[in-house]
Structures are given as structure tokens and as C-alpha cells.
Amino acid sequence: MVGFGGGGERLPRRVAVIAGLLLAASAINYMDRQTLANASKRVVEEFALTNEGYGRLEEWFGYAFAAGSLVFGVLADRVSVRWLYPAALAAWSAVGFATGFAADSGQLLVCRGLLGFFEAAHWPCALKTTQALLSTRGRTLGNGILQSGTSLGSILTPLVIWWLITRHGHSWRLAFQIVGLAGTVWIAAWMAATRADDFRIRPMGGDPVAVGLAGPGRKALAVLIVVTIINTVWQILRAWIPKILQEEHGYGETFTLWFTSGWFAVSDVGCIASGLFAWWLYSDTPQGPLLGFVMLGTVAYLFYLLRQQPDWFVPSFVMLVGIWFGCRGVGRAQETTGVAGFGRWVQAAALATAVAAAGFVWLGPHDSLIKWEKPFSPARLAELRRNGSTVMVDFTADWCPTCKTNLATA
């Protein structure tokens, strides 16, 4: 076993190479996954898929990924990762390569399901590798490098698609095949860089050795809830952004692919910034993560106001900032009063006040939440209904006493 992270020692060269391979594996994992989304318009047109049909491809991928996570999570604890990891990567690369030969939507659906199942092996194997190679102190950096590979893959995939399909006119099938072949290079490098002894986990630098499985405590439940919420939104955006930009908004393929690459680059910066922000909050107060979550939710709410209710943006911003600083200031009273938990109760009360005030602003009576269009246009109504939009029609008459009463009291 080669370890790193217990002190100020230099990173061993072989550990650095393996860390780079973990980053590359994450990138390949997401490139195989993202090729369909970035070529979705061409794939949908060739197989005459509806939105429901395209959504079913992602549905099968998601269900298979969930099943594969359980299977490979167990296997990673029982089979040497040195062999399991390249075997799984070879399997998902082969499936990605085979996708380029799909003759109909049924074969495409099967390939998508198998891809999701085998790609699920990446995270158990990669995390097992960082656990074996790095001590507790150095593991956070290792996992950060591992995670950054997903962003790298998501940034590169649209550019590869643009270079192959848009610029040189190749079929979308070639993109699947080239990305699939990239896995063979990784497998050769992995086998050359690793040794069987690297993956025998032993205590290092005072690290405790966990025995058995941790029970489903509150922390595990919290992580499960947060990950579910985040990934529900993330996976929808990941799969549908290119298709929506081209089909719903009429953007060209070149713009869409470069925009998608830039979007993932910005999201990677956001991930890093969020991590630094959370670290800063936690170093300032033990309740930092909770307060950071509330602050990010408040920012999202203010962005909603800025777009939907610009008149309410400034007063809401002032109100929420005032409550925040009040919460912070009064919460410090715990240090002077000596009353255990006083600051926490004050912070909870301030949070409840902020949520209640924001809810009142959002749910209060203001007409501009509905975008009324005047005068009434039958053609516009038909267009909105074709797009699946929810439409409210406000109609009245001079002889209607109820309408006059509603208008006077609105």
C-alpha cells in the first residue's frame, strides 16, 4: 500500500499517477454518459423518438444505474478493485461503443440500460481506491480530484461532438465509438500503474479501521435527502439542456454544444466556490452548513423575484439581509450570557421569521405573478396550448354584477 496525507510529505509519483487515472476515469464515465444528450437532436430524428421516448432512454439509464450501484457497492468490498475497476470500465466502454451500431430504438434502449448498470461501478471502485491510497487527511483532496473529472468529461464531450459531427460532418454514431474506445487506453494505463498490494487497506498514520457497515443514522439520512434533491434537478438539466435549446428555442447545433460546454465549466466553478463558502461558514460557526443552505436558498428566491417580481426584489433583499445580520449578532450573545443553546434558539427563530416573511411576500396579493396579455388573441391562445402552457382567461361582461363586484374588491 502506498499512502499519502498523514503529514507534510510529498505526494509519491505513483500515487499521483493513480490519482490522475481516477480523474480520467471520471471524465470517461461522463463522456460515455453525455454523448447521447449532446447528440440527442440527431438521434431523436433518426429513430423518430418522441419526448417520451427520449425520456425513457434516460429512465432506463437511471434505474439501471441505481441497481448497479448496489451490486458494485457489494462487489467492491469483496473483489480486488485492481481487477473489478478495469473490468467494469471495459464493460461500459464496450456498451458505449456498441451504441454506435444500434439499429433501432429498442437496441438503443438496451444499450442505455447496460451503460447505466456498468457505469455505476465507477464510484464504489474509485472511492475504494482513494481509501486504500490516501489517509483520512489526504482523502478529501483525492476525492476532489476524482469528482473534478466528471466536470472535465462534461466540458469535453460537447466539444468532441462539435468537432466530429458539426465541423466534419460525421455521423453521431462515430462519436459513441470514439468515446467508447478511449476506455481501452485507460485500462492499459491502470494495469501498468497499480499493484495488488496497493489495495490492501491497513491503518496508516493513526487512521481508524472501520469494521462492518454504519447504521442508517441521521447524517446518512440527511446526505440521502440532499443528494436526491440535487441529483433530481442536475440529471434533468444534464439530459435535456441540448435538446431544449435546439428544439424549443431554435438555437443551432454549434451554439448549443459550446453553450453546454460553458455551462458545465461554470457549474464546476460553482461547485468549488460552494465548497469554499461552506468551509468558511463552518469555520466561523458550528451552525455554518445550515446557515449556508438557508443563504443559498434565499439567493435562489431572490433570483426568482428578480425575474418574476422585480418590484419586490429590493425590499425583500433588505428584509432578508437585515434578518440575517440580526440573527448573527444576537446569536453571539451565547458567548456572553453563558446560556447553553441560546444562540442556536435565536438563529432558529430568525430563520423561521425569514421563511415566514419570504412566504408572505411570495404568496401575497400581487397580480404580476400572472403574465396577463392584452388584448385577447385566439391565435396566441392556440399557440400556448400547443406548447403545453397553463393558460388563464379572464373574461367579463358589462351586464355581470358578480364581475363588477370582483373587480371592485380585487
C-alpha positions as CSV (number, residue, x, y, z in Angstrom):
1,M,0.0,0.0,0.0
2,V,1.2,3.5,-0.8
3,G,-0.2,6.2,1.3
4,F,-0.4,10.0,1.4
5,G,-2.0,12.6,3.5
6,G,-0.8,12.0,7.0
7,G,1.7,14.8,7.2
8,G,3.7,17.2,5.1
9,E,5.3,14.5,2.9
10,R,5.5,14.9,-0.9
11,L,3.0,13.1,-3.0
12,P,4.5,9.8,-4.3
13,R,4.8,9.8,-8.0
14,R,2.8,6.6,-8.4
15,V,0.0,7.8,-6.2
16,A,-0.1,11.0,-8.3
17,V,-0.4,8.8,-11.5
18,I,-3.2,6.8,-10.0
19,A,-5.0,10.0,-8.9
20,G,-4.7,11.2,-12.4
21,L,-6.2,7.9,-13.7
22,L,-9.1,8.4,-11.3
23,L,-9.7,11.8,-12.8
24,A,-9.5,10.3,-16.3
25,A,-12.0,7.5,-15.3
26,S,-14.5,10.1,-14.1
27,A,-14.1,12.0,-17.3
28,I,-14.6,8.9,-19.5
29,N,-17.6,7.9,-17.3
30,Y,-19.3,11.2,-18.0
31,M,-18.3,11.4,-21.7
32,D,-19.9,8.0,-22.3
33,R,-23.0,9.2,-20.4
34,Q,-23.2,12.7,-22.0
35,T,-22.7,11.7,-25.7
36,L,-26.4,10.9,-26.1
37,A,-27.6,14.2,-24.6
38,N,-25.3,16.2,-26.8
39,A,-26.3,14.3,-30.0
40,S,-29.9,14.0,-28.9
41,K,-31.4,16.0,-31.7
42,R,-29.8,13.9,-34.4
43,V,-30.6,10.6,-32.5
44,V,-34.2,11.6,-32.0
45,E,-34.7,12.5,-35.6
46,E,-33.1,9.3,-36.9
47,F,-35.2,7.0,-34.7
48,A,-38.3,9.2,-34.8
49,L,-38.4,9.4,-31.0
50,T,-41.0,11.5,-29.1
51,N,-40.1,13.3,-25.9
52,E,-41.5,10.4,-24.0
53,G,-39.3,8.0,-26.0
54,Y,-36.2,10.1,-25.3
55,G,-37.2,10.4,-21.7
56,R,-37.5,6.6,-21.5
57,L,-33.8,6.2,-22.5
58,E,-32.8,8.3,-19.5
59,E,-35.3,6.5,-17.3
60,W,-33.7,3.1,-18.1
61,F,-30.3,4.6,-17.6
62,G,-31.3,5.9,-14.1
63,Y,-32.9,2.7,-12.9
64,A,-30.0,0.6,-14.2
65,F,-27.5,2.9,-12.5
66,A,-29.4,2.6,-9.2
67,A,-29.3,-1.2,-9.4
68,G,-25.7,-1.2,-10.5
69,S,-24.7,1.0,-7.5
70,L,-26.0,-1.6,-5.1
71,V,-24.4,-4.6,-7.0
72,F,-21.0,-3.0,-7.4
73,G,-21.0,-1.5,-4.0
74,V,-21.1,-5.0,-2.6
75,L,-18.6,-6.3,-5.1
76,A,-16.1,-3.6,-4.4
77,D,-15.9,-4.8,-0.8
78,R,-15.3,-8.4,-1.9
79,V,-13.3,-8.3,-5.1
80,S,-10.0,-6.6,-5.6
81,V,-10.6,-3.1,-7.1
82,R,-7.5,-3.5,-9.2
83,W,-9.4,-6.1,-11.3
84,L,-13.0,-5.0,-10.8
85,Y,-12.5,-1.4,-11.8
86,P,-11.0,-2.1,-15.3
87,A,-13.5,-4.9,-15.9
88,A,-16.4,-2.5,-15.2
89,L,-14.8,0.3,-17.3
90,A,-14.2,-2.2,-20.2
91,A,-17.9,-3.2,-20.0
92,W,-19.4,0.3,-20.0
93,S,-16.9,1.3,-22.8
94,A,-18.0,-1.7,-24.9
95,V,-21.6,-0.8,-24.4
96,G,-20.9,2.8,-25.3
97,F,-19.1,1.6,-28.5
98,A,-22.0,-0.7,-29.3
99,T,-24.4,2.2,-29.1
100,G,-23.0,3.5,-32.3
101,F,-24.3,0.4,-34.0
102,A,-27.9,0.5,-32.7
103,A,-30.3,-0.3,-35.5
104,D,-33.5,0.8,-33.8
105,S,-34.8,2.5,-30.7
106,G,-35.2,-0.9,-28.9
107,Q,-31.4,-1.6,-29.2
108,L,-30.7,1.9,-28.2
109,L,-32.8,1.4,-25.1
110,V,-30.9,-1.8,-24.1
111,C,-27.6,-0.2,-24.6
112,R,-28.6,2.7,-22.5
113,G,-29.7,0.4,-19.6
114,L,-26.5,-1.6,-19.8
115,L,-24.4,1.6,-19.8
116,G,-26.1,2.8,-16.6
117,F,-25.6,-0.5,-14.9
118,F,-21.9,-0.8,-15.6
119,E,-21.1,2.9,-15.1
120,A,-22.4,2.6,-11.6
121,A,-19.2,0.7,-10.7
122,H,-17.1,3.8,-11.1
123,W,-17.9,5.4,-7.8
124,P,-17.6,2.4,-5.4
125,C,-14.3,1.4,-7.1
126,A,-12.9,4.9,-7.2
127,L,-13.8,5.7,-3.6
128,K,-12.3,2.3,-2.5
129,T,-9.1,3.3,-4.3
130,T,-8.8,6.7,-2.5
131,Q,-9.5,4.9,0.8
132,A,-6.6,2.5,0.1
133,L,-4.1,5.0,-1.2
134,L,-4.8,8.1,1.0
135,S,-5.0,8.7,4.7
136,T,-8.0,10.5,6.2
137,R,-6.3,13.9,5.9
138,G,-5.4,13.5,2.3
139,R,-8.6,11.7,1.2
140,T,-10.6,14.9,0.7
141,L,-8.2,16.2,-1.8
142,G,-8.2,12.8,-3.6
143,N,-12.0,12.7,-3.8
144,G,-12.0,16.3,-5.0
145,I,-9.6,15.3,-7.9
146,L,-11.9,12.3,-8.6
147,Q,-15.0,14.5,-8.7
148,S,-13.5,17.1,-10.9
149,G,-13.1,14.5,-13.6
150,T,-16.9,14.5,-14.1
151,S,-16.9,18.2,-14.9
152,L,-13.9,17.7,-17.3
153,G,-15.8,15.0,-19.1
154,S,-18.9,17.1,-19.3
155,I,-17.0,20.0,-20.7
156,L,-15.1,18.0,-23.3
157,T,-18.0,15.9,-24.7
158,P,-19.8,18.8,-26.4
159,L,-16.6,19.9,-28.0
160,V,-15.8,16.4,-29.2
161,I,-19.4,16.2,-30.7
162,W,-19.0,19.6,-32.3
163,W,-15.6,18.7,-33.9
164,L,-16.8,15.3,-35.2
165,I,-20.4,16.0,-36.2
166,T,-20.9,19.7,-36.8
167,R,-17.5,20.6,-38.2
168,H,-16.5,17.5,-40.1
169,G,-20.0,16.1,-40.9
170,H,-19.5,12.6,-39.3
171,S,-22.4,10.6,-38.0
172,W,-23.4,10.8,-34.4
173,R,-22.6,7.0,-34.3
174,L,-18.8,7.8,-34.7
175,A,-18.9,9.9,-31.5
176,F,-20.1,7.0,-29.4
177,Q,-17.5,4.7,-30.9
178,I,-14.5,7.1,-30.4
179,V,-15.5,7.8,-26.8
180,G,-16.0,4.1,-26.2
181,L,-12.5,3.3,-27.5
182,A,-11.0,5.8,-25.0
183,G,-11.6,3.3,-22.2
184,T,-9.0,0.8,-23.7
185,V,-6.2,3.3,-23.2
186,W,-7.3,3.9,-19.6
187,I,-7.3,0.1,-18.8
188,A,-3.8,-0.3,-20.1
189,A,-2.5,2.6,-18.0
190,W,-4.3,1.4,-14.9
191,M,-2.9,-2.1,-15.1
192,A,0.6,-0.7,-15.6
193,A,0.4,1.8,-12.7
194,T,-1.2,-0.3,-10.0
195,R,-0.1,-3.3,-7.9
196,A,-2.2,-5.8,-6.0
197,D,-0.7,-4.6,-2.7
198,D,-1.9,-1.0,-3.3
199,F,-5.5,-2.0,-2.4
200,R,-4.9,-3.8,0.9
201,I,-6.3,-1.3,3.4
202,R,-4.3,-1.1,6.6
203,P,-4.3,1.7,9.3
204,M,-1.9,4.5,8.4
205,G,-0.9,7.5,10.4
206,G,-3.4,6.7,13.2
207,D,-6.3,6.2,10.9
208,P,-9.1,4.1,12.4
209,V,-10.2,1.0,10.6
210,A,-14.0,0.7,10.2
211,V,-15.5,-2.7,10.9
212,G,-18.9,-3.5,9.4
213,L,-21.5,-1.2,8.0
214,A,-22.5,2.1,9.6
215,G,-26.1,2.2,10.7
216,P,-28.6,4.5,8.9
217,G,-28.2,7.4,11.3
218,R,-29.4,11.0,10.9
219,K,-26.3,12.0,9.0
220,A,-26.7,9.3,6.4
221,L,-30.4,10.2,6.1
222,A,-29.5,13.9,5.6
223,V,-27.0,13.0,2.9
224,L,-29.5,10.8,1.2
225,I,-32.1,13.6,1.1
226,V,-29.7,16.3,-0.1
227,V,-28.2,14.0,-2.8
228,T,-31.7,13.1,-4.0
229,I,-32.8,16.7,-4.3
230,I,-29.6,17.8,-6.0
231,N,-29.4,15.0,-8.5
232,T,-33.1,15.2,-9.5
233,V,-32.5,18.7,-10.8
234,W,-29.0,18.0,-12.1
235,Q,-29.9,14.9,-14.1
236,I,-32.8,16.7,-15.7
237,L,-30.6,19.6,-16.8
238,R,-27.8,17.2,-17.9
239,A,-30.0,15.2,-20.1
240,W,-32.4,17.8,-21.6
241,I,-30.5,21.1,-22.0
242,P,-29.1,20.5,-25.5
243,K,-32.5,19.2,-26.8
244,I,-34.5,22.0,-25.3
245,L,-32.1,24.7,-26.6
246,Q,-32.4,23.3,-30.2
247,E,-36.0,22.2,-30.4
248,E,-37.8,24.6,-28.1
249,H,-35.7,27.8,-28.6
250,G,-34.4,27.3,-32.1
251,Y,-30.6,27.6,-31.4
252,G,-28.2,26.0,-33.8
253,E,-26.1,22.9,-33.0
254,T,-22.8,24.8,-32.8
255,F,-24.1,27.3,-30.3
256,T,-25.8,24.6,-28.2
257,L,-22.7,22.5,-27.9
258,W,-20.4,25.4,-27.0
259,F,-23.0,26.7,-24.6
260,T,-23.4,23.3,-22.9
261,S,-19.6,23.0,-22.5
262,G,-19.5,26.5,-21.0
263,W,-22.4,25.7,-18.7
264,F,-20.6,22.7,-17.2
265,A,-17.5,24.8,-16.8
266,V,-19.4,27.4,-14.9
267,S,-21.1,24.7,-12.8
268,D,-17.7,23.3,-11.9
269,V,-16.6,26.8,-10.7
270,G,-19.8,26.9,-8.7
271,C,-19.0,23.6,-7.1
272,I,-15.6,24.8,-6.0
273,A,-17.0,28.2,-4.8
274,S,-19.8,26.4,-2.8
275,G,-17.2,24.2,-1.1
276,L,-15.1,27.1,-0.1
277,F,-18.2,29.0,1.1
278,A,-19.3,26.1,3.2
279,W,-15.8,25.7,4.6
280,W,-15.7,29.4,5.5
281,L,-19.1,29.3,7.2
282,Y,-18.3,26.2,9.2
283,S,-15.0,27.7,10.4
284,D,-17.0,30.7,11.6
285,T,-19.8,28.9,13.4
286,P,-20.8,25.3,14.1
287,Q,-24.2,26.0,12.5
288,G,-22.4,27.2,9.3
289,P,-23.7,24.4,7.0
290,L,-27.3,25.0,7.9
291,L,-27.0,28.8,7.6
292,G,-25.2,28.4,4.3
293,F,-28.0,26.2,3.0
294,V,-30.5,28.9,4.1
295,M,-28.5,31.6,2.4
296,L,-28.2,29.7,-0.9
297,G,-32.0,29.1,-0.8
298,T,-32.5,32.8,-0.1
299,V,-30.4,33.7,-3.1
300,A,-32.4,31.4,-5.3
301,Y,-35.6,33.0,-4.1
302,L,-34.2,36.5,-4.8
303,F,-33.3,35.4,-8.3
304,Y,-36.9,34.3,-8.7
305,L,-38.2,37.7,-7.6
306,L,-35.8,39.5,-9.8
307,R,-37.3,37.7,-12.8
308,Q,-40.9,37.4,-11.8
309,Q,-41.5,40.2,-9.3
310,P,-38.8,42.9,-9.8
311,D,-40.8,45.4,-7.6
312,W,-40.4,43.1,-4.6
313,F,-36.7,42.4,-5.1
314,V,-35.2,45.3,-3.3
315,P,-37.5,45.3,-0.2
316,S,-37.2,41.5,0.1
317,F,-33.4,41.7,-0.2
318,V,-33.1,44.4,2.5
319,M,-35.5,42.5,4.8
320,L,-33.7,39.2,4.5
321,V,-30.2,40.8,4.9
322,G,-31.4,42.6,8.0
323,I,-32.8,39.4,9.5
324,W,-29.5,37.6,8.7
325,F,-27.3,40.1,10.4
326,G,-29.7,40.3,13.3
327,C,-29.5,36.5,13.6
328,R,-25.8,36.6,13.5
329,G,-25.4,39.4,16.0
330,V,-27.9,38.2,18.6
331,G,-26.6,34.6,18.2
332,R,-23.2,35.8,19.6
333,A,-25.0,36.5,22.9
334,Q,-24.4,32.9,23.8
335,E,-20.8,33.7,24.4
336,T,-21.6,36.4,26.9
337,T,-24.8,35.0,28.6
338,G,-23.4,31.6,29.1
339,V,-26.8,30.1,28.4
340,A,-26.3,26.8,26.6
341,G,-28.0,26.8,23.2
342,F,-29.2,30.4,23.4
343,G,-27.5,31.4,20.1
344,R,-29.0,28.3,18.4
345,W,-32.5,29.2,19.5
346,V,-32.1,32.8,18.4
347,Q,-30.8,31.6,15.0
348,A,-33.8,29.2,14.6
349,A,-36.2,32.0,15.5
350,A,-34.6,34.3,13.0
351,L,-34.7,31.6,10.3
352,A,-38.4,31.0,11.0
353,T,-39.1,34.7,10.7
354,A,-37.2,34.9,7.4
355,V,-39.1,32.0,5.9
356,A,-42.4,33.4,7.1
357,A,-41.7,36.8,5.7
358,A,-40.5,35.4,2.4
359,G,-43.6,33.2,2.1
360,F,-45.8,36.2,2.8
361,V,-44.1,38.2,0.1
362,W,-44.4,35.4,-2.4
363,L,-48.0,34.4,-1.6
364,G,-49.3,37.9,-1.1
365,P,-51.8,39.5,-3.4
366,H,-49.9,40.8,-6.5
367,D,-51.2,40.4,-10.0
368,S,-47.9,40.3,-11.8
369,L,-47.3,36.7,-10.8
370,I,-49.6,36.0,-13.7
371,K,-48.4,37.4,-17.0
372,W,-51.6,38.9,-18.5
373,E,-51.6,39.6,-22.2
374,K,-53.9,42.1,-23.7
375,P,-55.9,42.1,-25.9
376,F,-57.2,38.6,-26.2
377,S,-55.8,36.7,-29.2
378,P,-57.3,33.3,-30.3
379,A,-54.1,32.6,-32.2
380,R,-51.9,33.3,-29.1
381,L,-54.1,31.1,-27.0
382,A,-53.8,28.2,-29.5
383,E,-50.0,28.6,-29.5
384,L,-49.8,28.5,-25.7
385,R,-51.9,25.4,-25.6
386,R,-49.8,23.7,-28.2
387,N,-46.7,24.4,-26.0
388,G,-48.4,22.8,-23.0
389,S,-48.6,26.1,-21.1
390,T,-51.1,26.7,-18.4
391,V,-53.4,29.5,-19.5
392,M,-55.9,31.5,-17.5
393,V,-58.5,33.6,-19.4
394,D,-60.1,36.5,-17.6
395,F,-63.4,37.4,-19.2
396,T,-66.2,39.7,-18.1
397,A,-69.3,41.5,-19.3
398,D,-71.0,44.8,-18.7
399,W,-74.1,43.2,-17.5
400,C,-72.4,40.8,-15.0
401,P,-72.9,42.1,-11.4
402,T,-70.6,39.4,-9.9
403,C,-67.8,40.5,-12.2
404,K,-68.2,44.1,-11.2
405,T,-68.1,43.2,-7.5
406,N,-64.9,41.1,-8.0
407,L,-63.2,43.9,-9.9
408,A,-64.1,46.4,-7.2
409,T,-62.7,44.2,-4.4
410,A,-59.7,42.8,-6.1
